[in-house]
């Protein structure tokens, strides 16, 4: 039995349980349950986008501009969802995007998420501004990469990279689409600090360089100094390249020329993303830029994608447009809020099963058969 059919059968049986024992299926229901369970500050911090939230809305609308072309009479009984990425073959072309401050949503925070990733067999990317340390997450056994912001102190960056290497992380993700914290009106209304010394310092307070150079407990100003620097330029990427031999990926690219520059500066991979619409209002949808970035890269390095992914068909469309792997953000966070590790695992299993069934019904026996010829473009998305 293939993965999608198996999970679908399991979920139908689970929905026969008493209502209090059921977990949601759809993204919208996970979101609604999280909203009821979480304090308003925590829910709004996850749900909100920058300014008018036009970028966040564009991310979702972009998926509707592409429609899947169904092929028939193809043997799809034994589908292969595996995908190679650097030196590893993953069971599914799906991973956990780096999201910080997860103790805002569940007491176990990133540890619960990483356990779910390990159980499901997907990639987990650990945020620099996580609630739990990178060593705590390493103990879960999840296959993991480390995400970093380049603040003013590159000595801290080098120290965290060394710790990640020692803890068995196999990739470094540098996020560059947040040179400043965006204008998020709900967060300001709720007086929610975007960079805080409470939930988001698990990696920092355990770091020897931070402990030597900064007073503990860290202040919000200290955390911001370490994690935000609007003066960062391409030279910083070249500097970080010297710190490690691990694969180095640049996250936050939507402009093709930036992808080329990143590779020239030593990047081993690209993540097409606009941070889920959280910082730049009115930006182009990430999916609309994915094919342009893929064409610019010309197969030189892997291209991953996030921003706006909610359903299995979304995963399918991103892969058709050239992504090697798709990262999940808000959906898993709502699963964490509702049911901890079990919730994250349910979200991942549901999305992967939805993708698997979508792929099979559309006539694709494996991930490699997904290409642009499998889609039809039906709406405006900024193509020139």
N, C-alpha and C positions, 0 to 999 in steps of 0.2 A: 504494500500500500504506500502511495506517495505521501509526502509530508503534509501537503495541503488537505487532502482527503482525511488523513488521520486526525489532524487537529480539528477540522470541522466536525468530525464525529464526536470527538471528546467534548467540544464546546456545547454541542446540542445536548449531550447527556448532562453536562454541568448545569445547563439552564433548566433542567427538571428538578434541581435542588430547591429547597425553600428559598424565598426571595432574599433573605438576609445572608445566605451563603453564596449567592451568585456574584461574580465579578462582571463588569461591563464587557461588551464586545467592541462597540464602535468608539472612535476617537471622541465623538461628541458626548457620549455617555461617560467616558473616563473623565473628560473635562468637567462635566456637570457634577460628578461625584466629588472630584477634587475641590471644586468651588465650595461645596457644602462643608467639606471636612476641614479645609485650611483656613487659617486666619486671613483676613482680607489682604494684609501686606504680602504674605507669601504667595497667595494665588495671583494677585495683580503683578507681582514681580516676574512670575513665570509667563503669564498670559500677555502682558503688555508689549506693544511695539513703540518705536520712536514716533514722536509728534502725532500726526493724524493717523498713524499706523498704515499709511498708504503702501509702504514697502511690504509689510506683513501681508496685507491683502493682495498685493500683486503677486507675491510668491504663490499663493493659493490659486489665483486666477490663471496663472501661467500654465498650470497643468491642464486646465480645460481647453487651452488653445491647441493641444495635441490630442489626437484620437488614435486609438490602436486599430490597425488593420488586421482583421482576423483571417487566419489561413486554416483551411480544412483538410481533412484526410492526411494528417501527419501523425505518425506514431508518437504519442506523448505519454505513453503509459509508464515509462521509467525515466522521469525527468532528472536532469543533473543540475543542481543549483550551485555547485562548487565554483569558486573563483580564486585564481592565484593572485597574490599580492605580496610583492617583494619575495622573501624566502619561505613563504607559507601558503598553503592552500586552505581557504576557509570553506566551511560547510555552506555558507550563504553569503551573498553579496550585500550584507547589511552589517552596520556597526552602530555603536553608541557614540553620539557626538559629545564633545566635552562641554559639560555644564557645571558650573561651580555652585557652592553654597547648598549642597543637597540636604544638609541637616535642617534646612529651612522646611523640608518636606517630609522627612522621616528621621527618626532618631539615629538610625544606622547610616544614613546618608549614602555616600559613594560606595561603601562596603556592600550594602544591599544590592545596589545596581551592578557592581562588578560580579557578585555571586550569580546574579541572574544572567549576565553575559557569559560567564563561564559555563553555566548549566546549559545555555542555549547554543554555545559554540560560536559566538560572534565577537568581533573586535570591540574592546572597550578603550576609550580615550579619556584619560584622567586630567581634569582641569587643574591649572596652577592655583586657582582660587577655590579649591575644594575645602570641604569641612574636615575631611579625613586625610591623613598623610598618604603619600605615594607608597610607603612601606606597608601601611595597613591594607591598601588595595592589592598590593603584590601578594599578600598572604592568601587571597581568595583563589589564586590560580588562574584568573582570567588572562587571556592574551591581551596585552596592553601596550598602548603608546602614551607618552607624556605630552600634554599641551602646555605651552608657555606664552606669556605676554612678555614683550621686551620693554621693561620700565627703564628707569634711569640707572639702575645698578646691574651691570652685566656680570659682576662677580657673583651675585645671587643666581642669575641664570646658569652660569657655569657650574655652580655648586649643585643646583637641582638636577642638572643633566648628569653629573657624576653619580648622584644618588640614584637616579633612574636607571642608569647603566648597571649599577651594583645590584639593583632590585629586579633585574631581568626584564625591563621594558625594552621593546625592540624597535621603537620609532619615536621621533620627536616632532611635534606639531607646533609651528609658530603661527600665532594668530595676529594678523596685521590690520584687520578691518575695524579696529577700535582704538584709534590714536587718541580719542577723547570719549568720555562717557556721553551717550546720546541723551536727547531731550525726551524723557519719559514722564509724561504728565501724571499718570496714576501713581508712579513711585514718588513723585514730588508731593502729590496730594496726601499720600500715606506717610510722608516723611521717612521713606525707606532709603537708607544710604546705599548707593550703587557699589561702593567699595567699603567693606566694613571689617572691623577687627574682631568680629564674633564668629559667624558661620563660615567665612571664606579664608581662613588662615591655617588650615591643617598642615599644608606643606611648608608654610613660612615659619611658624613657631617651632618646628622641628628641624629647621635648617641651621647648620653650624655657622654659616656666614651671617645669616640674619641675626642669630643670637649674639654673635660677636659685635656686630656693627650697629644694632638697633636696640632700643630699650623695650623690654617686655613688661606688660602687655603692649602689643602693637597698637598704635593709634590709627584711625582712618587715614590720616595724612601720610603716615609711614607706609601703609599698604598701597595707597594710591601712588606714592613715589616709586615703589618697587614694581608696580604692575602697569603704570600708564606713563607714556612719554611721547608727546606729540612731535618731538624733534627727531624721532627715529627715521632713518633713511636706509637705502639699500646697503650701505656700508655695514650696518648692524647685522644683516643677514650673513654677509661674508664673514664677519667676526664669529658668529655663532657656528658657522660651518667648521671653523677651526677647533671648536670645543669637543666634537664628537665624530665618530665614524658611523654612527647609527643613521638609518634613513631619515632625512630631514624633509618635512612637508611644510608647505606654506599654505595657510588657510585664510580665506577671505578674498580670493581673486575672482573678479568678474570681467576684467579688462584683458584681452588677449596679449597685448604687449607686456603687461605685468607678469603673465605666466612665462613668457620668453625670458624676461629679465631675471625672474626667480631661478629658472634653470641655469642661466649663465652665472648666477651668484652661488650656485652649489646646491639648489634644491633637488631632491630626489622624487618629489611628488607634489601635486597641486590639489587643493581642496576648493572647489568652486562654492562660494557661500557669500551671503550678505548678512551673516550673523542672525538669521531668522527675522530680519527687519527690526532688530532691537536698538540700532544706533543711528542709522541714516534714513531719515524720512524721505519719501519720494524717490527712492532708488529703483533702478531696474530690477525686475525679478531675477533671482539667481538662475532659474531654469532657462530663462530666455537667453542667458549668456553662455550656458554650458556648451552648446555645439561650437560656438566661436572659439572658446578656450581650448576645446578638444582639437579643433583644426589647427590652432596655433602651436600646440604642443607636438603634434605630428607623431604621437606614439613614443616620444622620448622618455616620458615618465608616466606613472599611473595618475589618473585624474579621479578624485573622489568628489562627491556632491552632498550638500545638505541645504536646508532652508525650505520649509513648507511641505515636507513629506508627511502624509497622513494615512495613506492607504496603499494596498498592494499594487494597484494600477500606477500610483505615483512612482514607486520603485521601478516598475517595468519601464515607464516612459523615460526616467532618468538614465537607465541603462541603455535604452535604445538610442538616446542622444549622446552616448559615448562615455558615461561614467563607468568606472571599474567597480566601484562600491558606493553604496548610498548610506548616509549617516542619519540616525533618528534622534530628534531632540525633544520637543515638548511632549509627544505621546508617551515616551518612557517616564518622563518626569511626573506626569499625572498618574501613571501606574504606580510609581514609587509613593506618591502622596496617599493614594487610596489603600494600597495593600503591601507596601514595602517590597521586599525581594520577589514575593509571589506576584505582585502586581506588575513589576517590570518584566518578569518572565512571561506573564500572560500577554502583555502588550507585544513583546517581541515575537512570540509564537504566533499570535493572531496576524500580525503584519506579514510575517514570512509565509504563513499558510495562505493568506490572501494573495500575496505575490505569486506563490507557486501555482495556485489554481488559475490566476489570471494568465500566467505564462502558458500553462497547458491548454486552456480553452482558446487562447489566441493562436495556438499551433506552434509552440516553441518547445523543443525537447531539451534545450540547454540554454544557459545564460549567453553563450557565445553566439547563438543564432539571433539575438536581439540586436537590431540595427535600425538606422534611420528609415530604411525602406519599410519598416514595420509600423511606422506612424504616418498620419496625415495631419498637416498643419491646417487649422481652420480659422485662426483668428490673429489679430495684430499682436506682435510681440517684439517690435523694434528691429526686426531683420532689415538689413539694407542690401 
